[in-house]
Each structure stands twice: as structure tokens, then as C-alpha cells.
């Protein structure tokens, strides 16, 4: 109760279907028709069908290697592009969520990302034309497209920003209907080892491994169901009572470090990732200031104005944006003198940019208007760049209605 939930769809671009709100009924209504939210579900189905048919056409080709590479070209191109785009979007989303304090739960409803489409293409060739007449290793090398190295960075960003992945995959039914064992024919049944490595099993195993790793590396839970009905209830129960612990060494060293974790509570499961490949990125603080104008407080309405000004030229320009823009997330909160939350806001900001900007030319100006009774308050604003390691943290304590503020109302935070 009271948790804010948003619904986003990754369909070549991140689309916000339901913005952050407590309207859980609207989220549930949209989730009733998951397939209708994105075309990727049917796109993958068509690509897998075409891949098998194209590979089967190479059985009697004079040059099997050449034919197989050509038959896999479209699948490799489209799936690789989608994989790269989806990983970029996942990274941007996790970076954006970092502006929200405390732990965030990310229910990731997806048929999965094919992290190695070349392996799926090679499996399709092996299944369709058998394992004779060409070199398997040569075929796999020529079709290799592996994006799994990108995942370590996403795991690290998710841990830094306290984001837990809860993947939900209900599309095993689609795979089974496409490539059910009883419908296999020709080369498949005669070679059990090959049948186990057909393109269905290869893609499914990649998806299953990806979702399991997303969950275990970030303290979440992965759910696999043929029928996704009731999936949100299952995942909400799974997300109760989850805690994240991370360790950062103060200096780089090739020495191994052992961490011992003791938990004095029954029926607790511990998931851990032994190590991460650290992202070679240094975070940059975003300059700016946050001011509160207590002189313009209106007792009759309770309205108070505040203003944030930051140097937006430090934000990264979003890849492939035309015209160029920067994307950042902002979290705004007001606490009373006892630390209780009065109001908060999370939003995604899109800032127009130009290639010719120089330092100091571009600033982001954000006014706020809030309604509060007389008293002491703490205002805080967090900003995270969605495409780079830039962040800003600003705070100010103030009082209205004749109550003295601890710092006289000055701005504490700045950059």
C-alpha cells in the first residue's frame, strides 16, 4: 500500500505506459494483455520460424558453409540489433532508477534477451542439415555474436543503485508450440544430441540463464510460467523482506578477499555473485544549487516555491538522439522535522542539446511549488544521468510560519 508503480515497455524505445503512481489497478489492467504491449513477442516468433526454414533450404546446397551463413544473416542482424538496444535500455533504466533512494524492485516481464544470437543460428543449422559435410567449429566461429560481456556492467550498476531484478517469463508456451518435440522431423529425431541443441533449446537456455543471473546478482527472484496469470501476486510475495549487501575495497589489488556473512534468521536464502568486472567509469558530480524562497510563502494557501539550477552541459547526450537530447531522472522529497515524508516526486527529464555547446552555456532550471503547513522541513533533490556517470545531490533545510530552522534556512547541499 502506498508504493509507487510504473509500467514501461521496451519496444525499440522505452515507452512509459503508466507513469509512477499508486494506481495499481491501471498497471494490472495493462498486464492482462502483455503481448499487446510490445511487438517483440511476435517478432521473435517470426524470426525463429524463418531461421529454421532458411537453414533447411541449405541441405542440398553446393557450398553448405556459404548457404548457412547467408540463411542466418537476417536473424543475426535483427536479433543482434534488438539485443544491443535492449541492453542499452536496461542500463539506462537502472541508471535512472538510482535517483530514487532505498531499494527498488524491477519486475522485468520479458520473453528474454538473446545474448548470443550466433549460437542460436549455429544450432539452427546443426538441427536443419545435420552434423555432416562441414566443420562445426568453423560454422560457429563464423556466426559468433556474443553480448554477454555487457551484463557485468548492468549487474554492477544495479547493485550500486540498489535495484533488484524480478524477471517474469511466461513465453515457454510459445516456444513449445513452435518447436514441440512431437512435431520435429527429418534430421532431429535421429540425433538426440543434436535435437537437444536445436535453436529452441539454445535460445531458451540463454533466456533462462540470463533471467536467473539478473535475479541472483541483484537479490531478486526469477519466475518462469507457461501461464503468466497471477504473476504479479507471485512476484510481490517474493519481493517481501529482501536485503542487499555490497562491499567495496578501498584499493585495487589482485589479492582475493573473503567476506563472511552471518545471518541469524531461519528460512533465509542467500544469493551472491563472487565478483564483478568493475566498470571503468569515474562518477562526476553535477554542479548547481537548490534554493527555497520562504519570503513568498502564502499562509492562506500553504504554497511555497523552490528552485533548482544545474549545469546541464555535463549530462551525456543520448545515443542516436536526433535532434540531440540528454535524459536524466530526478527525485524530489520533503521531510518534516521528525523525518516523515510529506511529499515526493520522481520524473524523467528530457533536455534539448546542441553539438556546439560549451561549458556553462546550458543549464537546467526547475521550479517547484509545494503546499505545506508552517513548520520545519528538509528539501532534497537527487539527479542521475540516464546515459552516463553524472549525478547531483542537493538539499536545503528551512522553516516557515515563525519556526526557526536549524541552519537559518540556508542551502546545505549544492553539488
Buried (B, 14 or more C-beta within 10 A) or exposed (E): EEEBBBBBBBBBEBEEEBBBEEBBEBBEEBBEEBBEBBEBBEBBBEBBEBBBEBBBBBBEBEEBBEBBBBBBEBBBEBBBEBBBBBBBBBBBBBBBBBBBEEBBBBBBBBBBBBBBBBBBBBBBBBBBBBBEEBEEEEBBEBBBBEBBEBBBBBBBBBBBBBBBBBBBBBBBEBBBEBBEEEEBEEBBEEBEEBBEBBBBBBBBBBBBEBBBBBBBBBBBBBBBBEEBEEBBEBBBEBBEEBEBEEEEEEEEEEEEEEEEEEEEEEEEEEBEBEEBEEBEEEEBEBBBBBBBEBEEBEEEEBEBBBEBBBBBBBBBBBEEBEEBBBBBBBBBBBBBBEEEEBEBBBEBBEBEBEEEEEEEEBEBEBEBEBEBEEBBBBBBBBBBBBBBBBBBBBBBBBBBEEEEBEEEBEBBBBB
